[in-house]
Structures are given as structure tokens and as C-alpha cells.
Amino acid sequence: MLWTVKGTSAKSGSVVPIYLKSAITKVYVIGLEAERDQRVEVPIWQLEEYRTKAAAERRARAFAPIASLYLVAGRDGLPIRKEPNNAAARTYRLREGELVKILDEVEGEALYTGEKRLPGTWYQVMAADGSRGYCFSYTMRLYDESSGAEPIVPEAERESDGLDILLSKTWRPSWYSRMLEEDSVDPDYFALRFGLFPDPVNKQIRVELPARSAYFDYDRVGFVSGWLEFEGSPLRIKVEGSTSILVYWGKEDPALLPGQPDEGAAHLAQTEYFRFVSPQEDLREALRAEESRRSAAMRSFFSKAAELYGTSSDSTLVFVSPQGGRLELWPSGLYAWSGTHFLPAGFSPEEKVEGGSEGRVSFGLRIAPGQKLLWQGGFSLYSSVGKGRADFLYRMDSSGLSLARALPFAPGEAANGVDNRLGTAVFAFSK
């Protein structure tokens, strides 16, 4: 047995007979030494199978020194890795207080914070679902079930400066939490490449934001007035808790900064003062769900056009206007807009040549409830020569397509108005 079956004599390290193995339910049916007539189902991962009792007993003797030892995660999000080094791929993510079974003590990479080597040991471990890998014991607690005590997890021991919390996680811009909670992911501001990424081995911290990118090489880490100071760089970080940090790399004393950091889009290009969080949700799954939603919105747009104009849902749509020019939309997600000379400056996307642009279109722009009385939906145009996007609200009926430029809005929020200074462009459908 690799993991104790609670309430039975099948303890970790004991030898038990196997009566049945089910490949369908992925369980063994085993017998118990103390209750010979009793049969128990256990998950396949919970034990190792040997052809003979002698072979199993040899393995049990070798396993005996660690048979009763487990580790308890002292932080949320601690990784189990494929190899015993901090750069190896993560195979499992632990919750605070979760147990893993020690399978072996192994040699691994030394870990440091600045010039200080972190105390701890690399172990090969197994999680409660059978996932295996390696973890470093610095932020974990040893639990010995032979003591008879339950694995009570006290408040995790923390350094007063929170450096271990900072280095043990990947941090994301604070608006990620709001987007996840409100199901309003915006891929332009929510991507795996954005965040704060500590690299204690190379003594570097990298910050990637939609409008900013910064690298900080440091010599060592100090702690002054509640802030971690990364000496040799202007970077200072305050660990607010296990899921939130404040980051600053300006010239002023951060203690004198007014208020809290703004999270609006304009803020990104104007300051060096940010909040980052460590969300527990699967970011990749959130992005996949949003991409699926946008694809459905685009199909709906072209299907609606097919009903109105008698086209097929995979046909290119062409709309024309004396003032707005010629707008072509492809089901493949591309657009071309020419003849925009008479539109107000700032209405159409950045132009490739005078009077026109081309690039990518993304449907599914969220609009606020109050705008749905006038507009059916929204889309964004990304010019092939521009770095930003142009957001539009639209209304489509049998007479054609009406467009208005959306007012700026914060990442993850819904468009809640149009720029009335630029007016509305009205197009007729062109067969």
C-alpha cells in the first residue's frame, strides 16, 4: 500500500492480497490482514502490484522509513513538478492544506531567495488523485500518520516580508479577478503572457502588461517599511496577502503615493504602480470559453445577414455608403474598408493607405444593457498597420448596417455609449 485506506488495517507500507483488478472502474479489490473475510475497493494508484508476496515484502521493507510520512501544502497553488527543479513543467497544483504522499527523497536543484539558500528537501510525491511528481518542502509541513494525530494544518509559517509568497506564484494584473468573476474576459487584456513572473534563480523579475514591459535584475532583497526592495533596481513590492501584491518602480517613496492603483486602460501607460493577484481559476479554459463565445457571435451575425439579404451564411458581406465608403466583412474573420475620406477623423481604424484600412474583425464585443435598446451588438476592428483596436456598436436590418464608434471603456467592462461627436455611418447592403 502506498496510501493508507482510512478506517482499515491497510496502512501505507503494508502488504495486502489483490483479488480483482478492474480496468473499467480503475480499482483493485483487496483483502485485509486483520479482517480476513472483508474485501475493500481501492483506486489503482493507491498501491503497487507485485507478482509474488516475497517481492511485495522486499519493497515494503525498503519503503518502511517513509511509509507513514506525508507533506501538507502550506500555500495555495504550490506546484508538483515533472522533475526536481523549479523550471520543470508543473504536473499538479496543490490547495492549501492538501496532503501528498512522500514516495522518495531525491536530489534536486538548490533554491535561493537573493543570496540566501532556502532550507528544504526535494521529494518525489503522489497527490490524492494519483498524480506524481516532485515538490520542494520549504513551504510544506511534514505529517507522520504513525503519531495517531490528525494532520491539523496551523496557520502557515511565513516570513514577515512575504518573499516566499511572492516567489512561489505567478501573478496576474488585478483586473483578471474581475473578468473571471463577471465572465467578461477580454483577450486583449487577459492573456497568459501578461503578469509578474519572478525568477529567483536568475535574480530577475519580469513584468508584462498590455502597454508595458519591464525587466528588473536585482542583487539581493531587502525589507523596508513593509515593502520588499530589490536592490540594484527601482522595483519595490508589498505583499498584501497570499493572493495580492502591490508593485511599484517609480522614483517616489511608495508610502507617499495617494490612494490605490487605478485599473483602467489609460492607467497602463501613465504609471509604475500596479496591483497583481494570483487567481485560482484555469486561465486557458477561460480564454477557450471566450473564443467560443466570440465565434458564436460571428456566426450569428452572418446568419442574420443571410436571412435579411438572401445570401448564404458563408458569403462575404459588402456594405456601401456615400459617406462611409465600402466595408467588406468575411466569415473568415477579416475585413477591408475603403473610401473613408468623408468620415470624421477617428471614426475608422488606422489606415494602411489614405482612405482605407484592412485587417481582422472580432465579433462579440459586450454592450451594456442600456445600449441594447438601440444597438444589436458590437465588434472590434484591428487594422493591419495599427497596434490598437476600433470598437463599434452596430444595428443591422433589411435597409443595411448602421455603425457608431464606441466610447472608451475599461478592460472587461461593457461598452456603455457611443461617441456622438463622430456620428453614425449608415451603409446599404450591396449584392
C-alpha positions as CSV (number, residue, x, y, z in Angstrom):
1,M,0.0,0.0,0.0
2,L,1.3,3.5,-0.9
3,W,-1.6,5.4,0.7
4,T,-3.5,4.4,3.9
5,V,-7.1,3.3,3.5
6,K,-8.7,5.2,6.3
7,G,-10.5,3.1,8.9
8,T,-8.9,-0.2,7.9
9,S,-5.7,-2.1,8.6
10,A,-4.5,-1.3,5.1
11,K,-1.8,1.1,6.1
12,S,0.7,2.7,3.9
13,G,3.6,0.3,3.6
14,S,1.6,-2.8,4.4
15,V,1.3,-5.9,2.1
16,V,-2.2,-6.9,1.1
17,P,-3.6,-9.6,-1.3
18,I,-5.2,-8.5,-4.6
19,Y,-8.3,-10.4,-5.6
20,L,-9.5,-8.4,-8.5
21,K,-8.4,-5.6,-10.8
22,S,-11.0,-3.6,-12.8
23,A,-9.7,-1.7,-15.8
24,I,-13.2,-0.2,-16.2
25,T,-13.6,1.3,-12.7
26,K,-9.8,1.5,-12.2
27,V,-9.9,-0.1,-8.8
28,Y,-8.3,-3.1,-7.0
29,V,-10.3,-5.4,-4.7
30,I,-8.0,-6.2,-1.8
31,G,-8.1,-8.3,1.3
32,L,-7.3,-7.1,4.9
33,E,-4.9,-8.9,7.2
34,A,-6.9,-8.1,10.3
35,E,-10.4,-8.8,8.7
36,R,-9.8,-11.8,6.5
37,D,-13.3,-12.1,5.3
38,Q,-13.6,-8.4,4.3
39,R,-13.0,-7.1,0.8
40,V,-12.2,-3.4,0.1
41,E,-12.1,-1.5,-3.2
42,V,-9.1,0.9,-3.6
43,P,-8.1,3.1,-6.5
44,I,-5.4,1.6,-8.7
45,W,-2.9,4.4,-8.0
46,Q,-3.1,3.7,-4.2
47,L,-0.9,0.6,-4.3
48,E,1.9,-1.1,-6.2
49,E,1.3,-4.6,-7.7
50,Y,3.9,-7.4,-7.4
51,R,3.7,-10.9,-8.8
52,T,4.7,-12.6,-5.5
53,K,4.3,-11.9,-1.8
54,A,8.1,-12.1,-1.3
55,A,8.7,-9.3,-3.9
56,A,6.0,-7.1,-2.2
57,E,7.6,-7.7,1.2
58,R,11.0,-6.6,-0.1
59,R,9.5,-3.4,-1.5
60,A,7.7,-2.8,1.8
61,R,11.0,-3.1,3.8
62,A,12.6,-0.6,1.6
63,F,9.6,1.7,1.8
64,A,9.2,1.4,5.6
65,P,11.3,4.5,6.6
66,I,8.9,6.9,4.7
67,A,5.7,4.7,4.7
68,S,3.9,6.9,7.3
69,L,5.2,10.3,6.0
70,Y,3.1,12.8,4.1
71,L,3.5,16.5,3.3
72,V,0.9,19.2,3.9
73,A,0.8,22.2,1.5
74,G,1.2,25.4,3.4
75,R,0.2,27.6,0.5
76,D,-2.4,27.6,-2.2
77,G,-1.1,26.9,-5.7
78,L,2.1,25.1,-4.7
79,P,3.3,23.1,-7.8
80,I,4.2,19.5,-8.2
81,R,6.7,19.4,-11.0
82,K,7.8,16.8,-13.6
83,E,11.5,17.0,-12.4
84,P,13.1,18.1,-9.1
85,N,13.9,21.7,-10.3
86,N,11.9,24.9,-10.3
87,A,11.9,25.3,-14.1
88,A,10.3,21.8,-14.8
89,A,6.7,21.6,-16.1
90,R,4.0,21.6,-13.4
91,T,2.0,18.3,-13.2
92,Y,-0.3,19.2,-10.4
93,R,-1.3,22.3,-8.4
94,L,-1.9,21.9,-4.6
95,R,-4.5,23.6,-2.5
96,E,-3.6,24.9,0.9
97,G,-3.8,22.1,3.5
98,E,-3.8,19.3,0.8
99,L,-1.9,16.1,1.6
100,V,0.6,14.4,-0.7
101,K,2.3,11.1,0.0
102,I,6.1,11.0,0.1
103,L,7.4,8.3,-2.2
104,D,11.1,9.1,-2.0
105,E,13.7,11.7,-1.0
106,V,15.7,12.8,-4.0
107,E,18.5,15.1,-5.1
108,G,17.3,18.3,-6.8
109,E,18.1,21.9,-7.7
110,A,19.1,24.2,-4.8
111,L,16.6,27.2,-4.5
112,Y,17.6,30.7,-3.4
113,T,16.0,34.0,-2.4
114,G,18.6,36.5,-3.3
115,E,21.8,35.0,-1.9
116,K,20.0,33.1,0.8
117,R,19.6,29.3,0.1
118,L,16.1,28.1,1.0
119,P,16.0,25.3,3.5
120,G,14.2,22.2,2.4
121,T,14.3,18.9,0.5
122,W,13.1,17.7,-2.8
123,Y,10.7,14.7,-2.6
124,Q,9.0,12.5,-5.1
125,V,5.3,12.7,-4.1
126,M,1.9,11.5,-5.1
127,A,-1.3,13.5,-4.8
128,A,-4.7,12.2,-3.8
129,D,-5.7,11.6,-7.4
130,G,-2.6,9.6,-8.2
131,S,-0.7,12.4,-9.9
132,R,3.0,12.1,-9.4
133,G,5.9,14.4,-9.5
134,Y,8.4,16.4,-7.3
135,C,8.0,19.1,-4.8
136,F,10.3,21.2,-2.6
137,S,9.4,21.1,1.1
138,Y,10.2,24.7,2.1
139,T,6.6,25.8,2.1
140,M,5.2,22.4,3.2
141,R,4.7,20.7,6.6
142,L,5.7,17.1,7.4
143,Y,2.9,14.9,8.7
144,D,3.6,11.5,10.2
145,E,0.4,9.4,10.5
146,S,2.1,6.9,12.8
147,S,1.7,9.6,15.6
148,G,-2.0,8.9,15.6
149,A,-2.8,12.6,15.3
150,E,-4.9,14.1,12.5
151,P,-3.0,16.3,10.1
152,I,-4.1,19.6,11.6
153,V,-2.7,22.4,9.5
154,P,-2.0,25.5,11.5
155,E,-1.5,29.0,10.0
156,A,1.3,28.6,7.5
157,E,4.6,29.8,8.7
158,R,5.5,32.9,6.8
159,E,8.5,35.1,6.6
160,S,7.4,38.6,7.8
161,D,8.3,40.1,4.4
162,G,6.2,37.7,2.4
163,L,9.1,36.9,0.0
164,D,8.3,33.2,-0.1
165,I,4.7,34.0,-1.1
166,L,5.9,36.3,-3.9
167,L,8.3,33.8,-5.3
168,S,6.0,30.8,-5.2
169,K,3.4,32.1,-7.5
170,T,2.7,33.6,-10.9
171,W,0.9,37.0,-10.6
172,R,-1.7,38.4,-13.0
173,P,-3.0,42.0,-13.4
174,S,-5.7,42.7,-10.8
175,W,-8.5,43.0,-13.4
176,Y,-8.1,39.3,-14.1
177,S,-10.1,38.5,-11.0
178,R,-13.0,40.8,-12.0
179,M,-13.1,39.4,-15.5
180,L,-13.2,35.9,-14.2
181,E,-15.9,36.7,-11.6
182,E,-18.1,38.6,-14.1
183,D,-17.4,36.2,-17.1
184,S,-16.2,39.2,-19.1
185,V,-12.8,38.1,-20.4
186,D,-11.2,40.4,-22.9
187,P,-8.4,38.6,-24.7
188,D,-6.6,41.9,-25.4
189,Y,-6.2,42.4,-21.7
190,F,-6.3,38.8,-20.5
191,A,-3.6,36.7,-21.8
192,L,-1.1,34.1,-20.5
193,R,1.8,36.5,-21.4
194,F,0.6,39.2,-19.0
195,G,1.7,39.2,-15.4
196,L,4.6,39.4,-13.0
197,F,7.0,36.5,-13.3
198,P,9.6,36.0,-10.5
199,D,12.8,34.2,-11.4
200,P,14.8,33.8,-8.2
201,V,17.4,31.6,-9.8
202,N,18.5,34.3,-12.2
203,K,17.6,37.1,-9.8
204,Q,15.2,38.7,-12.2
205,I,11.5,39.8,-12.1
206,R,9.7,40.4,-15.4
207,V,6.5,42.5,-15.7
208,E,4.4,42.1,-18.9
209,L,1.3,44.3,-19.3
210,P,-0.8,45.2,-22.4
211,A,1.0,48.6,-22.7
212,R,4.2,48.0,-20.7
213,S,7.1,45.6,-20.5
214,A,9.8,45.8,-17.9
215,Y,12.7,43.6,-16.6
216,F,14.3,44.0,-13.2
217,D,17.7,42.5,-12.4
218,Y,18.5,42.6,-8.7
219,D,21.4,41.8,-6.4
220,R,19.5,41.0,-3.2
221,V,16.2,41.6,-1.5
222,G,15.7,43.9,1.4
223,F,12.6,44.8,3.5
224,V,11.9,48.4,4.4
225,S,8.6,49.9,5.8
226,G,6.5,47.0,4.6
227,W,8.0,46.9,1.1
228,L,10.4,44.4,-0.4
229,E,13.2,46.3,-2.1
230,F,15.0,44.6,-4.9
231,E,18.4,46.2,-4.6
232,G,20.1,47.1,-7.9
233,S,16.7,48.0,-9.4
234,P,13.9,50.5,-8.7
235,L,11.4,47.7,-8.1
236,R,9.5,47.6,-4.8
237,I,6.7,45.1,-3.9
238,K,4.3,44.9,-1.0
239,V,2.8,41.5,-0.3
240,E,-0.7,42.2,0.9
241,G,-1.6,38.6,1.4
242,S,-1.5,35.2,-0.2
243,T,-3.3,36.4,-3.3
244,S,-2.5,40.1,-3.8
245,I,0.6,42.3,-4.2
246,L,1.3,45.9,-4.9
247,V,4.2,46.7,-7.4
248,Y,6.0,50.0,-7.9
249,W,9.1,51.0,-9.8
250,G,8.8,54.8,-9.7
251,K,11.2,57.3,-8.1
252,E,8.9,58.4,-5.3
253,D,8.6,56.7,-1.9
254,P,5.6,54.3,-2.4
255,A,4.4,55.0,1.1
256,L,3.6,58.6,0.0
257,L,1.6,57.5,-3.1
258,P,-2.1,58.7,-2.9
259,G,-5.0,56.2,-2.9
260,Q,-4.9,52.8,-4.6
261,P,-3.8,52.0,-8.1
262,D,-6.3,52.6,-10.9
263,E,-7.2,49.6,-13.0
264,G,-8.4,51.5,-16.1
265,A,-6.9,51.1,-19.6
266,A,-5.5,54.6,-19.5
267,H,-3.7,53.8,-16.3
268,L,-1.4,51.3,-18.1
269,A,0.6,53.9,-19.9
270,Q,0.8,56.5,-17.2
271,T,2.2,54.9,-14.0
272,E,4.5,52.4,-12.5
273,Y,2.1,51.5,-9.7
274,F,0.1,48.3,-10.1
275,R,-1.8,45.6,-8.2
276,F,-1.4,41.9,-9.2
277,V,-3.4,38.9,-8.0
278,S,-3.0,35.2,-8.1
279,P,-6.3,33.7,-9.4
280,Q,-7.0,30.1,-8.8
281,E,-9.1,29.6,-11.9
282,D,-7.8,27.9,-15.1
283,L,-6.9,30.9,-17.4
284,R,-6.6,28.7,-20.5
285,E,-10.2,27.4,-20.0
286,A,-11.5,31.0,-19.6
287,L,-9.8,32.0,-22.8
288,R,-11.2,29.0,-24.7
289,A,-14.7,29.8,-23.4
290,E,-14.4,33.4,-24.6
291,E,-13.1,32.4,-28.0
292,S,-16.1,30.0,-28.4
293,R,-18.5,32.8,-27.4
294,R,-16.9,35.2,-30.0
295,S,-17.0,32.6,-32.7
296,A,-20.7,32.0,-32.0
297,A,-21.4,35.8,-32.1
298,M,-19.7,36.0,-35.6
299,R,-21.8,33.0,-36.9
300,S,-24.9,34.7,-35.6
301,F,-24.1,37.9,-37.4
302,F,-23.5,36.2,-40.8
303,S,-26.6,34.0,-40.3
304,K,-28.7,37.1,-39.6
305,A,-27.3,38.8,-42.7
306,A,-28.2,35.7,-44.7
307,E,-31.8,35.9,-43.6
308,L,-32.1,39.6,-44.3
309,Y,-30.3,39.7,-47.7
310,G,-30.9,36.3,-49.1
311,T,-27.2,35.3,-49.0
312,S,-25.5,32.2,-47.6
313,S,-24.0,32.3,-44.1
314,D,-20.5,31.8,-45.5
315,S,-20.7,34.7,-48.0
316,T,-18.7,37.8,-47.9
317,L,-20.8,40.8,-46.9
318,V,-20.4,44.1,-48.7
319,F,-21.9,47.3,-47.4
320,V,-21.6,50.7,-49.2
321,S,-22.3,54.3,-48.2
322,P,-21.6,57.7,-49.9
323,Q,-20.0,58.9,-46.7
324,G,-18.8,55.7,-45.1
325,G,-17.2,54.1,-48.2
326,R,-17.2,50.4,-48.8
327,L,-17.0,47.9,-45.9
328,E,-16.4,44.2,-46.6
329,L,-16.7,41.6,-43.9
330,W,-15.5,38.0,-44.4
331,P,-16.7,34.9,-42.4
332,S,-13.0,34.0,-42.0
333,G,-12.7,37.0,-39.7
334,L,-11.1,39.6,-42.0
335,Y,-12.3,43.0,-43.1
336,A,-11.5,45.7,-45.7
337,W,-12.7,49.2,-45.5
338,S,-12.1,51.7,-48.4
339,G,-13.3,55.1,-49.4
340,T,-13.4,56.5,-45.8
341,H,-12.3,60.1,-46.8
342,F,-15.6,61.6,-45.8
343,L,-15.8,60.0,-42.4
344,P,-14.9,62.2,-39.4
345,A,-11.2,61.7,-38.2
346,G,-11.1,59.0,-35.7
347,F,-14.1,57.1,-36.8
348,S,-12.5,54.3,-38.9
349,P,-9.4,52.3,-37.8
350,E,-5.9,53.3,-38.5
351,E,-5.4,53.4,-42.3
352,K,-3.0,51.5,-44.4
353,V,-3.3,53.9,-47.3
354,E,-5.2,57.1,-47.5
355,G,-8.9,56.5,-47.3
356,G,-8.9,52.8,-46.3
357,S,-7.8,50.0,-44.0
358,E,-7.8,46.3,-43.8
359,G,-7.2,43.7,-41.0
360,R,-9.0,41.5,-38.6
361,V,-12.6,41.6,-37.2
362,S,-13.7,40.1,-33.9
363,F,-17.4,39.9,-33.0
364,G,-18.8,39.6,-29.5
365,L,-18.0,43.0,-28.1
366,R,-20.1,43.2,-25.0
367,I,-22.5,46.1,-24.8
368,A,-24.3,47.5,-21.7
369,P,-28.0,46.7,-21.2
370,G,-28.9,50.4,-21.8
371,Q,-27.3,50.3,-25.2
372,K,-29.3,47.2,-26.4
373,L,-32.4,49.3,-27.0
374,L,-30.5,51.0,-29.9
375,W,-27.8,48.5,-30.9
376,Q,-27.9,44.8,-31.6
377,G,-24.3,44.0,-30.8
378,G,-20.7,45.1,-31.2
379,F,-17.4,44.2,-33.0
380,S,-13.8,45.3,-33.0
381,L,-11.6,46.0,-36.0
382,Y,-7.9,45.5,-35.8
383,S,-6.1,47.3,-38.6
384,S,-3.1,45.5,-40.1
385,V,-1.0,48.7,-39.5
386,G,-2.3,49.6,-36.1
387,K,-1.4,48.3,-32.6
388,G,-4.8,49.0,-31.1
389,R,-8.4,48.3,-32.0
390,A,-11.5,50.3,-33.0
391,D,-14.7,49.3,-31.2
392,F,-18.1,49.7,-32.9
393,L,-21.7,49.1,-32.0
394,Y,-23.9,48.0,-34.9
395,R,-27.5,47.7,-35.9
396,M,-28.4,45.6,-38.9
397,D,-31.8,45.4,-40.7
398,S,-33.2,45.0,-44.2
399,S,-32.2,48.5,-45.1
400,G,-28.5,47.9,-44.2
401,L,-25.9,48.4,-41.5
402,S,-25.5,51.3,-39.1
403,L,-22.3,51.8,-37.2
404,A,-21.2,54.0,-34.3
405,R,-17.8,54.3,-32.6
406,A,-18.0,53.1,-29.0
407,L,-16.7,55.3,-26.2
408,P,-13.6,54.1,-24.4
409,F,-14.3,51.6,-21.6
410,A,-12.2,49.8,-19.0
411,P,-10.8,46.3,-19.7
412,G,-13.5,43.7,-19.2
413,E,-16.4,46.2,-19.0
414,A,-19.2,46.5,-21.5
415,A,-19.4,49.4,-24.0
416,N,-21.8,51.9,-22.4
417,G,-22.1,54.6,-25.1
418,V,-21.1,55.9,-28.5
419,D,-19.1,58.9,-29.5
420,N,-21.8,61.2,-30.6
421,R,-19.2,63.7,-32.0
422,L,-18.4,61.2,-34.7
423,G,-22.0,60.5,-35.7
424,T,-23.3,57.3,-37.2
425,A,-22.3,55.7,-40.5
426,V,-25.2,54.2,-42.4
427,F,-24.5,51.5,-45.1
428,A,-26.7,49.8,-47.6
429,F,-26.1,46.1,-48.4
430,S,-24.6,45.6,-51.8
431,K,-25.3,42.4,-53.8
